[in-house]
Amino acid sequence: MPPRTSRRPSMADVAHRSGVSTQTVSRFFSGQGYVSEETRARISEVVEELGYVRNRAAGSLRANRTGTIGVLNVGELNWGSAQILAGLSAGARRAGRALMITEIDPDQGPEAWREDARAAIDHFLAAPVDGIIVSTAMQGSEEVFAAARERVPVVNLSARPRSLDSSPQLPSPIGYDATRHLIELGHRRIAHLVGPRNRNEALDREAGYLRAMEEAGLAPQVLEGASSWWAPSGAAAADRLTTIDFTAVFAGNDELALGLMSRLEQRGLRAPRDYSIVGVDDMPTAAYFSPPLTTVAIDFPRIGELAVKAALEAIETGEHRPLPATPQPLRLRSSTAPLPFGQPVGQTASTTD
């Protein structure tokens, strides 16, 4: 018999050790649905072996299920969030569930959006819903829906990772991969156009950039001031530059890259002749930028589908599992190129009015 660990075993652990699905283990405990005698014996043996104790709170809620999941989106409805909602809707349809969706504008101020978020969660619980999926990268958002976890399962698909290692429980280090690509092209003066700093994604991508620069022994150059994820923020960041001493840029997302590229082209600087640039998201329009944008692709619909799956599993079993990582490949296009030998590493550009 293997030694028991200090971590409390989950229903998923029982299923894995027994060689069956979590649904089969759930049927074993509930007595609803068919489980063969051979499988019952195997599950029973594993339960004893692991010292598993069933979460009975989840089972007690089954009779009152509504088939509805609340979805709270705190953030601008951009390409990424819209595609996540599409994935959530697709996943819910396939599972025969309905979604109750509320979207909140975070730019009205930190206290205002928190108040609206609490009101939305109260509405979900009063409806009621079987679980809640939260899509927000706003800092401090966890405290807003912490109380709801005492009532229903809550899945936060934008939960911030604790570190930027390669653990399968954590998202890929987007900023690290994008910056490494530029370093491998020979660039040494690489700037990062950071997104709005009250968004976890912006901080995580900056952390990946800083890690890659530190490993390469390079000095970071962070371009501050983006107030949103939209192209005008990228253009405004370019307007603040009086001296351009980089040969490459990692932009926080494709929209910021578009704004920066557009404004720099007005100054006579064009990628990849004068600098290379990488974005994040792989919006459909990124392939039609001038030049087409190298970018880190994120499968937003898949993230939504996985969130629904995680929510349904938590509703069924009472077990909360982290969302699995999705592939985040680098789409190579013509906005990045090797640094030519002898290319100047800096130039001065006049500001625009």
C-alpha contacts under 8 A as a table, 3 or more apart, distances in Angstrom:
res1	aa1	res2	aa2	distance
1	M	49	E	6.88
2	P	49	E	7.88
4	R	50	L	6.37
4	R	51	G	7.71
5	T	8	R	7.44
8	R	52	Y	7.46
9	P	13	D	6.02
9	P	14	V	7.52
9	P	50	L	6.67
9	P	51	G	7.42
9	P	52	Y	5.66
9	P	53	V	7.94
10	S	13	D	5.08
10	S	14	V	6.59
10	S	52	Y	6.91
10	S	319	E	6.78
11	M	14	V	5.04
11	M	15	A	6.22
11	M	22	T	6.45
11	M	25	V	7.10
11	M	26	S	7.92
11	M	52	Y	7.67
11	M	54	R	7.58
11	M	317	T	7.30
11	M	319	E	6.96
12	A	15	A	4.97
12	A	16	H	6.06
12	A	21	S	7.84
12	A	22	T	5.68
12	A	319	E	7.85
13	D	16	H	5.13
13	D	17	R	6.12
14	V	17	R	5.29
14	V	18	S	5.98
14	V	22	T	7.89
14	V	25	V	7.43
14	V	43	I	7.05
14	V	46	V	6.25
14	V	47	V	6.40
14	V	50	L	7.56
14	V	52	Y	7.60
15	A	18	S	5.08
15	A	19	G	5.91
15	A	20	V	5.05
15	A	21	S	5.40
15	A	22	T	5.26
15	A	24	T	7.71
15	A	25	V	6.16
15	A	43	I	7.65
16	H	19	G	5.14
16	H	20	V	6.39
16	H	21	S	7.33
17	R	20	V	7.96
17	R	46	V	6.79
18	S	42	R	6.19
18	S	43	I	5.69
18	S	46	V	6.45
20	V	24	T	6.36
20	V	25	V	7.36
21	S	24	T	5.24
21	S	25	V	6.65
22	T	25	V	5.04
22	T	26	S	6.08
22	T	317	T	7.86
23	Q	26	S	4.92
23	Q	27	R	6.19
24	T	27	R	5.06
24	T	28	F	6.19
24	T	35	V	6.89
25	V	28	F	4.89
25	V	29	F	6.50
25	V	43	I	7.14
26	S	29	F	5.31
26	S	30	S	6.10
26	S	316	E	7.75
26	S	317	T	6.62
27	R	30	S	5.06
27	R	31	G	5.51
27	R	32	Q	5.39
27	R	33	G	5.73
27	R	34	Y	7.24
27	R	35	V	7.01
28	F	31	G	5.59
28	F	32	Q	7.60
28	F	35	V	6.47
28	F	40	R	6.66
28	F	43	I	7.91
30	S	59	G	7.47
31	G	34	Y	8.00
35	V	39	T	6.41
35	V	40	R	6.37
36	S	39	T	5.19
36	S	40	R	6.11
37	E	40	R	4.96
37	E	41	A	6.16
38	E	41	A	5.24
38	E	42	R	6.36
39	T	42	R	5.03
39	T	43	I	6.11
40	R	43	I	5.19
40	R	44	S	6.00
41	A	44	S	5.11
41	A	45	E	6.17
42	R	45	E	5.16
42	R	46	V	6.33
43	I	46	V	5.11
43	I	47	V	6.07
44	S	47	V	5.10
44	S	48	E	6.35
45	E	48	E	5.28
45	E	49	E	6.09
46	V	49	E	4.77
46	V	50	L	5.97
47	V	50	L	5.37
47	V	51	G	5.77
47	V	52	Y	5.15
47	V	53	V	7.93
48	E	51	G	5.08
48	E	52	Y	6.79
49	E	52	Y	7.94
55	N	58	A	6.24
55	N	59	G	7.54
55	N	317	T	7.58
55	N	318	G	6.31
56	R	59	G	5.19
56	R	60	S	6.33
57	A	60	S	5.25
57	A	61	L	6.75
57	A	318	G	7.31
58	A	61	L	5.52
58	A	62	R	6.99
58	A	315	I	6.76
58	A	316	E	6.77
58	A	317	T	6.04
58	A	318	G	4.88
59	G	62	R	5.52
59	G	316	E	7.58
59	G	317	T	7.38
59	G	318	G	7.93
60	S	63	A	7.11
61	L	64	N	5.68
61	L	65	R	6.83
62	R	65	R	5.53
62	R	316	E	7.76
65	R	129	V	7.62
65	R	130	D	5.87
66	T	128	P	7.16
66	T	129	V	6.31
66	T	130	D	6.29
67	G	96	G	7.74
67	G	97	R	5.17
67	G	98	A	6.31
67	G	129	V	7.38
67	G	130	D	6.59
68	T	97	R	5.76
68	T	98	A	4.71
68	T	99	L	5.58
68	T	100	M	6.87
68	T	128	P	7.90
68	T	129	V	5.12
68	T	130	D	5.89
68	T	131	G	7.57
69	I	97	R	7.30
69	I	98	A	6.31
69	I	99	L	4.97
69	I	100	M	6.14
69	I	129	V	5.28
69	I	130	D	5.66
69	I	131	G	5.13
69	I	132	I	5.62
69	I	133	I	7.27
70	G	99	L	5.75
70	G	100	M	4.67
70	G	101	I	5.98
70	G	102	T	7.95
70	G	124	F	5.97
70	G	129	V	6.04
70	G	130	D	7.83
70	G	131	G	6.28
70	G	132	I	4.54
70	G	133	I	6.14
71	V	99	L	6.64
71	V	100	M	5.91
71	V	101	I	4.64
71	V	102	T	6.25
71	V	132	I	5.78
71	V	133	I	4.82
71	V	134	V	5.86
71	V	135	S	7.50
72	L	101	I	6.04
72	L	102	T	5.07
72	L	103	E	5.99
72	L	104	I	7.72
72	L	117	A	7.60
72	L	120	A	7.50
72	L	121	I	7.85
72	L	132	I	7.48
72	L	133	I	6.34
72	L	134	V	4.84
72	L	135	S	6.07
72	L	136	T	7.94
73	N	101	I	7.68
73	N	102	T	6.27
73	N	103	E	4.69
73	N	104	I	6.20
73	N	134	V	6.09
73	N	135	S	4.69
73	N	136	T	5.83
74	V	103	E	5.86
74	V	104	I	4.74
74	V	105	D	6.13
74	V	106	P	6.12
74	V	113	W	7.82
74	V	117	A	7.73
74	V	134	V	7.98
74	V	135	S	6.38
74	V	136	T	4.92
74	V	137	A	7.70
74	V	138	M	7.42
75	G	81	S	7.94
75	G	103	E	7.40
75	G	104	I	6.28
75	G	105	D	5.50
75	G	106	P	5.54
75	G	136	T	6.29
75	G	137	A	7.66
75	G	138	M	7.74
76	E	81	S	7.59
76	E	104	I	7.93
76	E	105	D	6.20
76	E	106	P	7.46
77	L	80	G	7.81
77	L	81	S	5.62
77	L	82	A	5.89
78	N	81	S	5.53
78	N	82	A	5.99
79	W	82	A	5.34
79	W	83	Q	6.22
79	W	283	M	6.91
80	G	83	Q	5.26
80	G	84	I	6.25
80	G	281	D	7.12
80	G	300	F	6.02
81	S	84	I	5.00
81	S	85	L	6.26
81	S	300	F	7.57
82	A	85	L	5.16
82	A	86	A	6.33
83	Q	86	A	4.87
83	Q	87	G	6.25
83	Q	300	F	5.44
83	Q	301	P	5.22
83	Q	304	G	7.92
84	I	87	G	5.02
84	I	88	L	6.16
84	I	300	F	4.90
84	I	301	P	4.81
84	I	302	R	7.52
84	I	303	I	6.36
84	I	304	G	4.72
85	L	88	L	4.93
85	L	89	S	6.12
85	L	301	P	7.31
85	L	304	G	6.39
86	A	89	S	5.16
86	A	90	A	6.20
86	A	301	P	6.04
86	A	304	G	7.26
87	G	90	A	5.08
87	G	91	G	6.08
87	G	300	F	7.16
87	G	301	P	3.86
87	G	302	R	5.99
87	G	303	I	6.95
87	G	304	G	4.30
87	G	305	E	4.95
88	L	91	G	5.20
88	L	92	A	6.11
88	L	301	P	7.22
88	L	304	G	4.33
88	L	305	E	5.22
88	L	307	A	7.13
88	L	308	V	6.10
89	S	92	A	5.16
89	S	93	R	6.12
89	S	99	L	7.14
89	S	304	G	7.92
89	S	305	E	7.94
90	A	93	R	5.19
90	A	94	R	6.32
90	A	305	E	6.88
91	G	94	R	5.30
91	G	95	A	6.33
91	G	304	G	7.32
91	G	305	E	4.75
91	G	306	L	7.83
91	G	308	V	5.91
91	G	309	K	7.30
92	A	95	A	5.08
92	A	96	G	6.08
92	A	97	R	4.89
92	A	98	A	6.15
92	A	99	L	7.03
92	A	305	E	7.87
92	A	308	V	6.45
93	R	96	G	5.06
93	R	97	R	5.88
93	R	98	A	7.07
94	R	97	R	7.68
100	M	124	F	7.72
102	T	120	A	6.88
104	I	113	W	6.60
104	I	116	D	7.06
104	I	117	A	7.07
105	D	108	Q	6.32
105	D	113	W	6.63
106	P	109	G	6.25
106	P	110	P	6.84
106	P	112	A	7.92
106	P	113	W	5.31
106	P	138	M	7.90
107	D	110	P	7.62
107	D	113	W	7.77
108	Q	112	A	6.13
108	Q	113	W	6.49
109	G	112	A	5.33
109	G	113	W	6.24
110	P	113	W	5.60
110	P	114	R	6.23
111	E	114	R	5.18
111	E	115	E	6.13
112	A	115	E	5.18
112	A	116	D	6.27
113	W	116	D	4.99
113	W	117	A	5.98
114	R	117	A	4.97
114	R	118	R	6.17
114	R	141	S	7.69
114	R	144	V	6.54
115	E	118	R	5.22
115	E	119	A	6.27
116	D	119	A	5.06
116	D	120	A	6.16
117	A	120	A	5.03
117	A	121	I	6.23
117	A	144	V	7.07
118	R	121	I	5.13
118	R	122	D	6.17
118	R	144	V	6.27
118	R	145	F	7.12
119	A	122	D	5.07
119	A	123	H	6.23
120	A	123	H	5.03
120	A	124	F	6.25
121	I	124	F	4.96
121	I	125	L	6.23
121	I	145	F	7.23
121	I	148	A	7.29
122	D	125	L	5.18
122	D	126	A	6.13
123	H	126	A	5.08
123	H	127	A	6.06
123	H	128	P	7.73
124	F	127	A	5.24
124	F	128	P	5.60
124	F	129	V	5.72
124	F	132	I	7.86
125	L	128	P	4.63
125	L	129	V	5.90
125	L	148	A	7.91
125	L	151	R	7.92
126	A	129	V	7.76
129	V	132	I	7.25
129	V	152	V	7.99
130	D	152	V	6.33
130	D	153	P	7.54
130	D	315	I	6.74
131	G	152	V	5.14
131	G	153	P	4.91
131	G	154	V	5.91
131	G	311	A	6.56
131	G	312	L	7.97
131	G	315	I	6.63
132	I	152	V	7.19
132	I	153	P	6.39
132	I	154	V	4.80
132	I	155	V	6.35
132	I	311	A	7.44
133	I	154	V	5.78
133	I	155	V	4.77
133	I	156	N	5.94
133	I	157	L	7.21
133	I	307	A	7.12
133	I	308	V	7.65
133	I	311	A	7.09
134	V	154	V	7.26
134	V	155	V	6.12
134	V	156	N	4.76
134	V	157	L	6.37
134	V	158	S	7.58
135	S	156	N	6.18
135	S	157	L	5.67
135	S	158	S	5.73
136	T	141	S	7.32
136	T	156	N	7.68
136	T	157	L	7.71
136	T	158	S	5.69
137	A	141	S	7.65
137	A	158	S	5.55
137	A	159	A	7.36
137	A	160	R	7.81
137	A	199	R	5.11
137	A	200	N	5.02
137	A	201	E	6.38
138	M	141	S	5.69
138	M	198	N	5.93
138	M	199	R	4.80
138	M	200	N	6.15
139	Q	198	N	5.74
139	Q	199	R	6.02
139	Q	200	N	6.14
140	G	143	E	6.22
140	G	144	V	7.61
141	S	144	V	5.37
141	S	145	F	7.25
142	E	145	F	5.78
142	E	146	A	5.96
143	E	146	A	5.09
143	E	147	A	7.78
144	V	147	A	7.45
145	F	148	A	5.29
145	F	149	R	7.01
146	A	149	R	5.51
146	A	150	E	7.67
147	A	150	E	5.71
147	A	151	R	7.60
148	A	151	R	5.34
148	A	152	V	6.24
148	A	153	P	7.84
148	A	154	V	7.24
149	R	152	V	5.38
149	R	153	P	5.64
149	R	154	V	5.71
150	E	153	P	7.90
152	V	315	I	7.70
153	P	311	A	6.84
153	P	314	A	6.03
153	P	315	I	6.21
153	P	318	G	7.44
153	P	320	H	7.80
154	V	311	A	7.10
155	V	307	A	6.83
155	V	310	A	7.18
155	V	311	A	6.06
156	N	159	A	5.44
157	L	303	I	7.51
157	L	304	G	7.91
157	L	307	A	6.24
157	L	323	L	7.20
160	R	200	N	6.45
160	R	201	E	7.84
160	R	204	D	7.92
161	P	164	L	7.14
161	P	170	L	5.81
161	P	171	P	7.07
163	S	170	L	7.88
164	L	170	L	7.50
164	L	172	S	7.59
164	L	173	P	5.78
164	L	207	A	7.95
164	L	208	G	6.99
165	D	170	L	7.56
165	D	173	P	7.50
166	S	170	L	7.07
166	S	172	S	6.98
166	S	173	P	7.90
167	S	170	L	5.60
168	P	171	P	7.52
168	P	324	P	6.91
168	P	325	A	6.22
169	Q	322	P	6.46
169	Q	323	L	7.13
169	Q	324	P	6.01
169	Q	325	A	6.44
170	L	324	P	7.63
170	L	325	A	6.25
171	P	325	A	5.25
171	P	326	T	7.36
172	S	325	A	7.09
172	S	326	T	7.97
172	S	327	P	7.74
172	S	328	Q	6.82
173	P	176	Y	5.32
173	P	177	D	6.39
173	P	204	D	7.64
173	P	205	R	7.04
173	P	208	G	5.70
174	I	177	D	5.34
174	I	178	A	6.21
174	I	205	R	5.95
174	I	208	G	6.59
174	I	280	V	7.88
174	I	296	V	7.04
174	I	328	Q	7.52
175	G	178	A	5.27
175	G	179	T	6.05
175	G	204	D	7.44
175	G	205	R	4.28
175	G	206	E	6.20
175	G	207	A	7.06
175	G	208	G	4.25
175	G	209	Y	4.70
175	G	250	F	7.66
176	Y	179	T	5.28
176	Y	180	R	6.02
176	Y	205	R	7.38
176	Y	207	A	7.81
176	Y	208	G	4.04
176	Y	209	Y	4.93
176	Y	210	L	7.69
176	Y	211	R	6.60
176	Y	212	A	5.31
177	D	180	R	5.12
177	D	181	H	6.29
177	D	208	G	7.67
177	D	212	A	7.99
177	D	330	L	7.96
178	A	181	H	5.26
178	A	182	L	6.76
178	A	209	Y	7.71
178	A	250	F	6.72
178	A	278	V	6.60
178	A	279	G	7.99
178	A	295	T	7.79
178	A	296	V	7.01
178	A	330	L	7.41
179	T	182	L	5.21
179	T	183	I	6.28
179	T	190	I	7.85
179	T	208	G	7.94
179	T	209	Y	5.72
179	T	212	A	6.27
179	T	213	M	7.49
179	T	250	F	6.43
180	R	183	I	4.95
180	R	184	E	6.03
180	R	212	A	6.16
181	H	184	E	5.18
181	H	185	L	6.43
182	L	185	L	5.10
182	L	186	G	6.81
182	L	187	H	5.77
182	L	190	I	7.62
182	L	248	A	6.92
182	L	276	S	7.68
182	L	336	T	7.67
183	I	186	G	5.26
183	I	187	H	4.99
183	I	188	R	6.36
183	I	216	A	7.93
184	E	187	H	7.23
185	L	337	A	6.61
185	L	338	P	4.41
185	L	339	L	6.23
186	G	338	P	5.96
186	G	339	L	5.36
187	H	190	I	6.58
187	H	247	T	6.46
187	H	248	A	6.55
187	H	338	P	7.47
187	H	339	L	5.86
188	R	218	L	6.53
188	R	247	T	7.55
189	R	218	L	7.57
189	R	219	A	7.51
189	R	220	P	7.84
189	R	221	Q	7.89
189	R	245	D	7.11
189	R	246	F	4.68
189	R	247	T	5.63
189	R	248	A	6.57
189	R	345	V	7.14
190	I	220	P	6.93
190	I	221	Q	6.74
190	I	246	F	5.53
190	I	247	T	6.19
190	I	248	A	4.74
190	I	249	V	5.47
190	I	250	F	7.30
191	A	220	P	6.60
191	A	221	Q	4.68
191	A	222	V	5.70
191	A	223	L	6.77
191	A	246	F	6.17
191	A	248	A	6.29
191	A	249	V	4.71
191	A	250	F	6.28
192	H	206	E	7.32
192	H	209	Y	7.28
192	H	220	P	7.84
192	H	221	Q	6.29
192	H	222	V	4.84
192	H	223	L	5.81
192	H	249	V	5.55
192	H	250	F	4.78
192	H	251	A	5.77
192	H	252	G	7.42
193	L	222	V	6.16
193	L	223	L	4.74
193	L	224	E	6.63
193	L	226	A	7.82
193	L	234	G	7.61
193	L	237	A	7.78
193	L	249	V	7.00
193	L	250	F	6.27
193	L	251	A	4.65
193	L	252	G	5.89
193	L	256	L	7.54
194	V	197	R	7.64
194	V	202	A	6.17
194	V	203	L	7.92
194	V	205	R	7.87
194	V	206	E	6.42
194	V	222	V	6.72
194	V	223	L	6.22
194	V	224	E	6.09
194	V	225	G	7.74
194	V	226	A	6.73
194	V	251	A	6.56
194	V	252	G	5.28
195	G	199	R	7.65
195	G	202	A	4.84
195	G	203	L	7.87
195	G	225	G	7.92
195	G	226	A	5.43
195	G	227	S	7.27
195	G	228	S	6.72
195	G	229	W	6.14
195	G	251	A	7.97
195	G	252	G	5.28
195	G	253	N	7.60
195	G	256	L	7.83
196	P	199	R	5.87
196	P	202	A	6.18
196	P	225	G	7.40
196	P	226	A	5.31
196	P	227	S	5.11
196	P	228	S	5.48
196	P	229	W	6.89
197	R	200	N	7.41
197	R	202	A	5.99
197	R	203	L	6.37
198	N	202	A	7.80
199	R	202	A	5.49
199	R	203	L	6.79
200	N	203	L	5.18
200	N	204	D	6.13
201	E	204	D	5.07
201	E	205	R	6.07
202	A	205	R	5.32
202	A	206	E	6.16
202	A	252	G	6.55
203	L	206	E	5.11
203	L	207	A	6.09
204	D	207	A	5.00
204	D	208	G	6.32
205	R	208	G	5.11
205	R	209	Y	6.28
205	R	252	G	6.86
206	E	209	Y	5.01
206	E	210	L	6.14
206	E	252	G	7.94
207	A	210	L	5.11
207	A	211	R	6.11
208	G	211	R	5.11
208	G	212	A	6.29
209	Y	212	A	5.28
209	Y	213	M	6.22
209	Y	250	F	7.97
210	L	213	M	5.11
210	L	214	E	6.01
210	L	220	P	6.57
211	R	214	E	5.15
211	R	215	E	6.18
212	A	215	E	5.22
212	A	216	A	6.31
213	M	216	A	5.17
213	M	217	G	6.15
213	M	218	L	5.00
213	M	219	A	6.64
213	M	220	P	6.27
214	E	217	G	5.01
214	E	218	L	5.91
214	E	219	A	7.37
214	E	220	P	7.95
215	E	218	L	7.69
223	L	237	A	6.88
224	E	237	A	6.95
225	G	233	S	7.66
225	G	237	A	6.24
226	A	229	W	7.23
226	A	233	S	4.91
226	A	234	G	6.57
226	A	236	A	7.57
226	A	237	A	6.54
227	S	233	S	6.11
228	S	233	S	6.04
229	W	233	S	6.89
229	W	252	G	7.91
229	W	253	N	6.99
229	W	255	E	6.42
229	W	256	L	6.22
230	W	233	S	5.78
230	W	234	G	7.12
230	W	255	E	5.12
230	W	256	L	5.86
230	W	259	G	7.82
231	A	234	G	5.10
231	A	235	A	6.36
231	A	255	E	4.54
231	A	256	L	4.75
231	A	257	A	7.18
231	A	258	L	5.79
231	A	259	G	4.18
231	A	260	L	7.52
232	P	235	A	4.97
232	P	236	A	6.05
232	P	256	L	7.47
232	P	259	G	5.68
233	S	236	A	4.99
233	S	237	A	6.19
233	S	256	L	6.37
233	S	259	G	6.88
234	G	237	A	5.16
234	G	238	A	6.43
234	G	255	E	7.33
234	G	256	L	4.22
234	G	257	A	6.33
234	G	258	L	7.05
234	G	259	G	4.32
234	G	260	L	4.67
235	A	238	A	5.09
235	A	239	D	6.27
235	A	256	L	7.51
235	A	259	G	4.29
235	A	260	L	4.77
235	A	261	M	7.80
235	A	262	S	7.08
235	A	263	R	5.50
236	A	239	D	4.95
236	A	240	R	6.56
236	A	259	G	7.86
236	A	260	L	7.89
237	A	240	R	5.37
237	A	241	L	7.00
237	A	260	L	7.12
238	A	241	L	5.39
238	A	260	L	5.60
238	A	263	R	6.35
238	A	264	L	6.81
239	D	242	T	7.86
239	D	263	R	7.36
239	D	351	T	5.98
239	D	352	T	6.32
240	R	351	T	7.13
241	L	244	I	6.60
241	L	349	A	7.67
241	L	351	T	6.82
242	T	348	T	6.64
242	T	349	A	5.78
242	T	350	S	5.92
242	T	351	T	5.80
243	T	346	G	7.86
243	T	347	Q	6.51
243	T	348	T	4.59
243	T	349	A	5.78
243	T	350	S	7.85
244	I	346	G	5.86
244	I	347	Q	5.45
244	I	348	T	5.60
244	I	349	A	6.48
245	D	345	V	6.11
245	D	346	G	3.84
245	D	347	Q	5.93
245	D	348	T	7.66
246	F	249	V	7.35
246	F	275	Y	7.40
246	F	345	V	6.27
246	F	346	G	5.97
247	T	274	D	6.84
247	T	275	Y	4.52
247	T	276	S	6.44
247	T	339	L	7.81
247	T	345	V	6.03
247	T	346	G	7.24
248	A	275	Y	4.98
248	A	276	S	4.44
248	A	277	I	5.57
249	V	275	Y	7.49
249	V	276	S	6.25
249	V	277	I	4.68
249	V	278	V	6.43
250	F	277	I	5.81
250	F	278	V	4.95
250	F	279	G	6.23
251	A	254	D	7.06
251	A	256	L	6.15
251	A	257	A	5.32
251	A	277	I	7.14
251	A	278	V	6.01
251	A	279	G	4.95
251	A	280	V	7.17
252	G	256	L	6.53
252	G	257	A	7.53
252	G	279	G	6.23
252	G	280	V	6.22
253	N	256	L	5.54
253	N	257	A	6.39
253	N	279	G	4.82
253	N	280	V	4.14
253	N	281	D	6.10
254	D	257	A	4.97
254	D	258	L	6.15
254	D	279	G	4.61
254	D	280	V	5.30
254	D	281	D	6.18
254	D	282	D	6.92
254	D	283	M	7.03
254	D	286	A	6.84
254	D	293	L	7.88
254	D	295	T	7.23
255	E	258	L	5.05
255	E	259	G	6.40
256	L	259	G	5.22
256	L	260	L	6.24
256	L	279	G	7.79
257	A	260	L	5.18
257	A	261	M	6.00
257	A	277	I	7.32
257	A	278	V	7.35
257	A	279	G	5.86
258	L	261	M	5.18
258	L	262	S	6.05
258	L	289	F	7.50
259	G	262	S	5.25
259	G	263	R	6.31
260	L	263	R	5.37
260	L	264	L	6.10
261	M	264	L	5.22
261	M	265	E	6.03
261	M	270	R	7.26
261	M	271	A	7.52
262	S	265	E	5.27
262	S	266	Q	6.60
263	R	266	Q	5.20
263	R	267	R	6.87
264	L	267	R	5.07
264	L	268	G	6.57
264	L	269	L	5.27
264	L	270	R	6.87
265	E	268	G	4.92
265	E	269	L	4.76
265	E	270	R	5.25
266	Q	269	L	7.26
267	R	349	A	6.83
267	R	350	S	7.62
269	L	273	R	7.77
269	L	274	D	5.76
269	L	275	Y	7.74
270	R	273	R	5.78
270	R	274	D	5.55
270	R	275	Y	6.94
271	A	274	D	5.59
271	A	275	Y	5.15
271	A	276	S	5.54
271	A	277	I	7.07
271	A	291	P	6.81
271	A	335	S	5.52
271	A	336	T	7.25
272	P	275	Y	5.08
272	P	276	S	4.87
272	P	277	I	7.54
272	P	291	P	7.83
272	P	334	S	7.00
272	P	335	S	5.12
272	P	336	T	5.54
272	P	337	A	5.99
273	R	276	S	7.71
275	Y	336	T	7.68
276	S	335	S	5.66
276	S	336	T	4.36
276	S	337	A	6.21
277	I	293	L	7.44
277	I	294	T	7.06
277	I	335	S	5.73
277	I	336	T	5.74
278	V	293	L	6.67
278	V	294	T	5.08
278	V	295	T	5.18
278	V	296	V	7.69
278	V	335	S	7.21
278	V	336	T	7.06
279	G	282	D	7.65
279	G	293	L	6.98
279	G	294	T	6.38
279	G	295	T	4.38
279	G	296	V	6.38
280	V	295	T	4.96
280	V	296	V	4.58
280	V	297	A	6.38
280	V	298	I	7.65
281	D	295	T	6.65
281	D	296	V	5.81
281	D	297	A	4.93
281	D	298	I	5.28
282	D	285	T	7.92
282	D	286	A	5.95
282	D	287	A	7.88
282	D	295	T	5.62
282	D	296	V	6.16
282	D	297	A	4.66
282	D	298	I	6.81
282	D	331	R	7.55
283	M	286	A	5.30
283	M	287	A	7.88
284	P	287	A	6.40
284	P	288	Y	7.92
285	T	288	Y	5.23
285	T	289	F	6.61
286	A	289	F	5.35
286	A	292	P	6.08
286	A	293	L	5.37
286	A	294	T	7.97
286	A	295	T	7.88
287	A	292	P	4.66
287	A	293	L	5.92
287	A	333	R	7.62
288	Y	291	P	7.29
288	Y	292	P	5.25
288	Y	293	L	7.70
289	F	292	P	4.52
289	F	293	L	6.13
290	S	293	L	7.65
291	P	334	S	6.05
291	P	335	S	5.53
292	P	333	R	5.73
292	P	334	S	5.67
292	P	335	S	5.95
293	L	332	L	7.73
293	L	333	R	5.60
293	L	334	S	6.50
293	L	335	S	5.09
293	L	336	T	7.88
294	T	330	L	7.22
294	T	331	R	5.48
294	T	332	L	4.75
294	T	333	R	4.57
294	T	334	S	6.66
294	T	335	S	5.69
294	T	336	T	6.47
295	T	330	L	5.76
295	T	331	R	5.29
295	T	332	L	6.87
295	T	333	R	7.90
296	V	328	Q	6.19
296	V	329	P	5.76
296	V	330	L	4.39
296	V	331	R	5.99
297	A	328	Q	5.29
297	A	329	P	5.52
297	A	330	L	6.12
297	A	331	R	6.58
298	I	326	T	7.81
298	I	327	P	7.31
298	I	328	Q	5.32
298	I	329	P	7.66
299	D	302	R	5.46
299	D	303	I	6.54
299	D	326	T	7.00
299	D	327	P	7.40
299	D	328	Q	7.31
300	F	303	I	5.08
300	F	304	G	6.52
301	P	304	G	5.13
301	P	305	E	6.32
302	R	305	E	5.00
302	R	306	L	6.12
302	R	326	T	7.60
303	I	306	L	5.18
303	I	307	A	6.20
303	I	326	T	7.27
304	G	307	A	5.08
304	G	308	V	6.46
305	E	308	V	5.27
305	E	309	K	6.35
306	L	309	K	4.98
306	L	310	A	6.10
306	L	323	L	6.71
306	L	324	P	7.70
307	A	310	A	5.07
307	A	311	A	6.10
307	A	323	L	6.87
308	V	311	A	5.05
308	V	312	L	6.12
309	K	312	L	5.21
309	K	313	E	6.20
310	A	313	E	5.14
310	A	314	A	6.18
310	A	320	H	7.40
310	A	321	R	6.87
310	A	322	P	7.88
310	A	323	L	6.90
311	A	314	A	5.11
311	A	315	I	6.12
312	L	315	I	4.99
312	L	316	E	6.05
313	E	316	E	5.07
313	E	317	T	5.87
313	E	318	G	7.39
313	E	319	E	7.02
313	E	320	H	7.66
314	A	317	T	5.32
314	A	318	G	4.65
314	A	319	E	4.93
314	A	320	H	5.37
314	A	321	R	7.80
315	I	318	G	5.74
315	I	319	E	7.97
332	L	336	T	7.70
333	R	336	T	6.78
334	S	337	A	6.96
339	L	343	Q	7.01
340	P	343	Q	5.54
344	P	347	Q	7.56
